[in-house]
Amino acid sequence: MMIGVYSEDYGTVHHFWSQVFFVFDLMVLILANVSLMTHRKFIRPVGYYGLVVAVVNLLFVALSNTPILEWFTVFTALGYVAFLAYNTYKASSSS
């Protein structure tokens, strides 16, 4: 939410909140993916995609703060959410 409150016009304040968001996003991606990979109905390629998204997120946090990479990271994470929704649908319909 703070990334939206402090848009890019705020410079360092936006950068700080952006870094906080992506660090927490990285932790959620890793923890969710590791816990889901042990589930028997979890589609493995979705898990591998989640790991790729985590690596992309880590590279963004470590190397750059360019807006294009920031948006790429956001869209790859949203793609992971879509794959998780599909995985949940498939797992619940095959019960």
N, C-alpha and C positions, 0 to 999 in steps of 0.2 A: 504494500500500500504506500509505503514511504517513497518508493521510486516514482509513483504517480504524483504524489504531493510535491516532491522536489524533482521537477523535470530537468532535462539536460541544461536548461537555462541557469540552473543553480550551481553548475560546475562541480566543485569538490564535494558538496553535500550530496548531490545525486550520485556521484561516483562512490561515495562511502556506502550509501544505502543499496546501491546496485551490487557492490561486493558482498555486503551482508546477505542479500537475497541469494546470490549465486552460491555462496558457501553453504547456506542452509539447504538450498536446492540440491547441491551435491550430496550432502549427508542423507537427505530423504531418498534420492535416487539410489544410492548405494544400499542403504538399509532396507528399503522396500524390495529392491531387486534380489538381494541376498536371501531375504526371508521367503520370497515367492519362488525362487529357483528350487527350493526343497519340496514344493507342493507337487503332487503327482499329476495334477491336471493343468499345470502351468505349461504353456507352449514355450519350448526352449528358445526358438528364434526371437521371441519377444524379450526374453531375458538377456540375450546377447545384444539386442538393440539397446536395451536399457544400460548395459555396460558401456556401449559406444557413446551413448548420450552422456553418461557420467564422465567419460574421458574428455569429450568435447567441452563439457562444463568445466572440468579441471583445467584444461588448456586455456579457456577463457579467463578464469580467475587468475591463473599463474602468469599468463603472457601478455594479455592485451585488454584494452577497454574500449575497443572500437565499436561503434554502434552496429555495424553490419554483423560482426561476430556475436554481439549481444543478441541481436534478433535471431540469428541462426540458432543460437543456443536455446532461446525461448521456443522457437518452432520445433526443434528436435525434441524438446521435453514435452511439448503438447502432442507431438506424434506418439511419444511413449504413452501418454495418458490415453490416447485413442486406442493404441494396441492393448493396453490393460483393460479398457472397457470391452473390446472385442473378446479378449481372453476370458473375461468374467462371463460374458454372454455365452460363449461356447461351453465353458465349464458348467454353467448352471443349466443349460439346455440338454446336456448329455447325461444328467443325473437319472 
